[in-house]
Amino acid sequence: MCGTANEGGGHLVLGITDRRPRQVVGTRAFPNPQKVEEKIFDKLKFRVDLQELDYNGFRILVFIIPSRPQGTAYPLEGAYLMRSGSHLVPMSEDRLRQIFAEGCVDWLDEFSLTGLDSQAVVELLDTQKFFELFHLPYPPNRNGVFDRLLAENLIRESGGKYDTCRLGALLFAKNLEFFPDLKRKTVRVTVYPSLEKSNPSKSTKTFTKGYATGFQGLVNYVVDQLPHHNEPIQDAIRVEQKWISPIAIRELVANALIHQDLQISGACVTVDIYSNRVEVSNPGEPLVELDRFIDGYRSRNEKLTDIMRRTGICEEQSSGIDKVIHAAETDQLPAPVFRTLYERTNVVMYGPLDFSKMDKNDRIRVCYQHCVLRYVISKPMTNQSLRERFHLTPQRTHIASQIIAQTIEEGKIRIDEQRGASKKFAQYLPYWA
């Protein structure tokens, strides 16, 4: 109940089956609701109302769990918990900081540089790029430019001088190193000639432009550094092809920028390119459970995300990782790996790997992500769809069946029982669906 309250409140219902199609079966639990309410209050220190309902002679109990107050999280025996899908998990440090900071001034709204004249502002911020990204005509005079920046709360006028918000500088700075509190928020791209970070890097480039103004250049650079997968012949013309889709790179970089914890000092978004993979990392542990990256969404920096959405850099529809998984399937790549490191979130995108060289974990990860992607687009995962994902012939149906069985055993997927018990026509769902 603490976890539910910390996630905005909700209801706990007894007397209805968990599995679909849900049925009313009634319950004999807690015959004295008033006494239960008193015990819950003594234990949790907040009130939970308990209602008894009668449905065609079946007794149903509904626990009405309130939301936590703003700026407060409810502890249970010293631990702060939250719901993550169907699981109860400890709150991450950055999530707790967010809650305790509710009602305070947003970090992005605070000012980076103050007391600037109008000339200094246009020298620091790329106003031309600002209007291009918003698909707006550039105003004929400086007043028009500043009116728009003020309307977006990117700058503030004070006594004839201007202050630049961190949000405005982070997105539209010509050079982030001119802003002392933001110069460590640049993006670093490192290319390694081998599989290991311990070997000397081939090159390292730091991108100092604001995230919006420099995004396309950053993505283009990363794509240019990727190894070539092959060079197929199309219409007698040799075509150069990268082994990871530019779409996947774009979405991974955008996600890292948007979901980073900006209040972690001395840390930045990094892109590490190896001979067999790309790793994109951002400061801060994820707000969404790793298994729910494909379908889940929670914005860490809402104002940053809003402007990046309106400028076409991201969609804010929880579709970024979907596109990454879809690109991996289209290009027949291994499934990406999502990891939580110390105060960092890390995504690994691998280059081509033949099915015969994939180990058990690789295949289970592909099966789970394929199942989630199919679920998100309202299509069932079947033995056939998994074979197509792996490019397996119908004669290798048994191999797909083995992978499905292993993934079920790992608790990642389950049979859709509503579709019947036939193994031949079985459909599968993510474990949390």
N, C-alpha and C positions, 0 to 999 in steps of 0.2 A: 504493500500500500504506500510505503514511503516513496518507492520508485515511481509509482503512478502519479502521486501528488507532485513529485519533483518534475514530472513531464507534462504538467498542465491539468492533472486530475482525470477522473474517468469513472468507470463503473466496473465492479466485480460481481458477476452473476453466478449464483448457484442454482442448480435444478435444470440446466440446459446442457446438452452434450457439447463437448469441445469440437468434435469432428463434424464436418459437413456431410450430408445435410443435417443441420442441428435440429434436435428434437427436444421437446419439453418432457422431462422425466421426473421432475420434482425432487425435493430434498428434505431430509429430516434433520439436517445439521442446525445447530444453534437454536434450540427451541425457545430460548429466552433472549430475544434480540436486544432488549434494553440492557441486560447484563453484559452482553457482548460489546455494545457500544461503550460502556463504562470501562471494560478491560482494554479496549483499543485505545481509548483516551489516556489511560494510565500508562500504557506502553509507548505510544507514539507521541503523546502530548499535543495532538490535534484531533478534532472531532470528525468522525466518520459516521454518517447516518445509515441506518439499516432499515430497509423496507421489505415487508412481507407482501407478496402478491399471490393471488389465486388464479390459475389458468386452467379451466375445465377440470377442477378438482385437484390439480397438481400445485404444490407449494413451491414458490420461487422466492429466493432471497436476493436482494440487490443492495450491495454496498456502494454508497454514493461517496466517492473520494474527492475531496476538494483540491483545488490547485494550491500550490505553495504561494505565500505572499511574495511580492516583488522584492528582489534582493536577498531572498532567504531560501535555503535548501533545508529540507527536513533530514536529520540524521537518524540512523537506527543503530543503537549500541556503538556509537562513535563513527560509523561509516556512512558516507553519502552514496546513495544508490540511485540509479535511473533505469528506465526501461529502454531496451534496445531490441526492437522487434519483439519476439516472444521471450526474450531473456532479461534477467535482472543483472546489471553489471555495475561495478564501481564507477563513480564519476571521475572523469579525467581532471587533471589540475586546471587546464585551460577552461573547461566547462564550468568548474566551480568559480573561477575568476570572473567569467562572464556573468554568472548569476549574481555574485556579490557586487558586481559593478553596475547592475541594473539601476537606472535612475541617475547614474553619473554621466558626465560628458563623454561621448564616444571618442575613443582615441583618434579616429580619423577626422573628427571635427575640431580637434585642437590645432593650434597654429604652429607652423614650422618656422616661418620667418615673418617678422612684423616690422611695421614702420617703413614700408617700401613706397617709392614713388611709382607712377604708372609705367615709366620706362623700364624700371627694374623688373616689374611684373612680366612685361612682354619679353624681356630678355631671359627670364627664368622659365616661363611657361610657353609651350608651343601652341599659341592661340590659333595659328593657321591650321594645324593638325586637328585641334579641337573642333573647329567648324567643319572640316572635311569628314571627320568620323561621325558627326551628327547629321551629315548631309544638309548643312545649312549654308547659305551664301555668306561670304565674309562681309561684315558690316563696312559701310563706307568711312566710318570714323571710329576712333578709339573708344568713344563713349558707348557705342553699340557693342563693342567687344566686351567691355567691362560689365555692362548691364547683364549680358548673358552669363558671364562667369559668376557674378553676384547671385543671379537667379538660381544657379546650380549649387550655391553654397561652397564654391571652390576657393573663393577669396572673400574678405570682409573689408569694408571701407570704415575707417576710423579717423576722424579729424583730418580729412584730406589725404591720408596715407592708406596703404593697403597691407593687409595681413594675408598670407597664403595658408590655407588649410592643408593639413597633411594629405587629405583626400585629393585635392587638386594637384599638389606636387607629385604625389605617388603615381597619379595617372598621366599627367601631362607635362612633367618636367622635361626640359631639354637635357638636363644632366642632374641626376639625383645626388651626385656628390657635392653639388652646391648647397644642399640642405643637410646640415650637420646631423639631424636626428633621423635622416632617411638614407644616408649614404651606404649603410649596411643592408639596405633592402633591394639592392641591385640583384640581377640574375647572373649566375656564373655557369658557363658551359665549358666542360673539360672533355677533351678527346684523348682516350687511351689507346695505344697501339695493340694491346693484348686483352686478355680476359681479366686481369687483376689490377686493382687500384695501386698495389704496392710498386708496380713498375712506373718509371717516369712517364709523365703525361706527354702526349704529342703536342698539345696546344691547350691553352686556357684563355677564354675571352670573357670579359665582364661587360654586361649590357647595362649602361647607365641611364638610358632614356626611361621616361615614365612608362608604366605598364601599357597604357593605351597607345601612346605615340610610338612606342618601340616594339609592340607585340608582333606585327607582321615580319619585321626585320629579324626578330629573335627566332621565330618559327622557321623562316627561310634559312637562316644560318644553321640551325640544328639539322634540318632536312638535308642541307648540302653536305654535312659531315657524315651522314649515314653511309655505311658500306653499301655496295651494289649487290642486289640479290642475283639478278641475271640480266641478260640483254636480249630479249626475244626479238625475233624478226617480224615486223608488221609491215605489209605492203612493200617488201624489199628494203625497208629502212630500219636500221638498227636503233632500238629504243632503250634508253638507259632507265632502269627501274630500281628504286630503293627497296630495301627489304622490310621497311616499316612504312605504312601509309602516312603521308603528310597529314591526313585527317586525324589519325590517332595521335601524332605528335602535337598537333594544334590543341586537341582536347586535353591531353595530359598536362601541357604547359599552362593552359588557361585554368584548369582545375587547381594546379599547384599555386598559382598566383592568387586566386580567389579564396581558397580555403586555408591559406597559411595563417598562423597565429602571429599577427604583426607585433604583438607586445613581447615576444621572446627576443631579447637583445642579442646582438652578435651572431645572428643566423640569417640565412637568405635562401631563396629558391635556387636549387642546383640541378643541372642536367649533366649527367655523366654518360658518355658514349664509349662503349667498349666494342670489341670486334664481333661480339655475338649478341649484344643487348644494349638497351638504353634504360637508364634509371633516372627518374624524375622525383625529386624530393622537396618537401616544403616543411618549414618549421611548424610544430604543433601536432599533437596527436589527433586523429580523426574524431569528429563528433558523431559519425555514423559507424556502426559495427562493420568490420571489414567484409563480412559475407553479404552485406546489404549495400555495397558501393554501387551496384548496377541499378537497383530500383529505389534506393533511399536517397534522401536529400535533406541537408540542413545547412543553411547559409551561415558561415562564421562572420563574414564582413558584408552585411546587407547593402550598405551604401556603395561600397566598391563594386559589388556584384551588379547592382542596379545600373550603374553607368556603363559597365563593361557589357551588359546585356543590350543596352540601348545603342551602343556603338557597334554592335554586331560581333563582339569578341566571344561572348558566351550566350547561352540561351536561358539560364536559370529555370530549367524545366527538368532537372535530373536526367538529362539525356547525354551528357558528356561521356560518361563511362560506358553507356550503351553503345555509343559510336565507336569507342575504342575496342570493345568486345566484338562488335560487328565487323570492324576492320580486320581484326585478328582472324575471324572466321572466313571472311572473304579472301584473305591472302594466305589462308592455311598456315597460320602461325601458331605457336604454342599459346596457351591462355596466359594473360598477364598475371603477375604476382603482386598482391597488395600486402604491404607489411607496415607494422608499427615499430619504429625504432625509438631510441631515447629522444623524446620531445620532437620527433619528426615522423612524417608520413612518407612512405617510399613506395613507388610503383615501378615494377620492372617489366619492360616490354622486350620479349626475345625475338631474335631473327628466326629465319626458317629452320625447322628441325623435322626431319623425316619421322613419320609415325613409328617406325621400327626402333628409333633411338630415344623415344619418349619413355620415361620410367612410369611407374605406377602413379606417383603423385602428379606428374604432368597430365596423365590421362584423366584422373579423377577431377583435377582442376578444370580441364576443358569440359568435361561432362557437366559439372555443376554450373559453370558459367553459361554453357549452352542452354541448360535447362532454365536458368533465370532469364536469359535473353528471350527465349521462346515464351516464357510466362509473361514478360513485360509487354510483348507484342500480341498477346492473346492467342498464341498458337501453342499446341502441345508438343512436348518433347517425346519422341518415339525412338525405337530402335533404328528406324530408317533415317530420321533426321540426324541422329548421332553419327550414323554411318556416313551420311553426306558431309557432316562437319569434318570427319577424319579422312574423307575421300576413300572409304572402304567399299569394296564391291559387295553386292548381295551375297556372294559366296562366303563373306566373312561376317555374316550376321552374328555368329557365335562370339566373335571377339567383342563386338559392340555390347552384346548381352553380358559378357564378363565385366566390362568396364562399368556398365550400369549397376550390376550387382555389387561391385566394389564400392561404388559411390553411395549406394544405399547403405552398405555396411558401415561406411564412414559417417553416416547420418546427415549427408548433404542433400539428398533427394529422397522422395518417397513415391510410391505408386499412387496414382489418382484413383482411389477406390470407387468413385462415382462412375467410372468408365467400365466397371466390371472387372472380373478376375482373370480374364484371358491374357496369358503372357504374350500371345502372338500379336494382340492388338492393344497392348498395355500403353498407357500414357503416364508421364511422370511430372511431378511438381517439385519445386524447391521445398526443403524441409519446413520452412516457415510459412508456406502459403496456406 
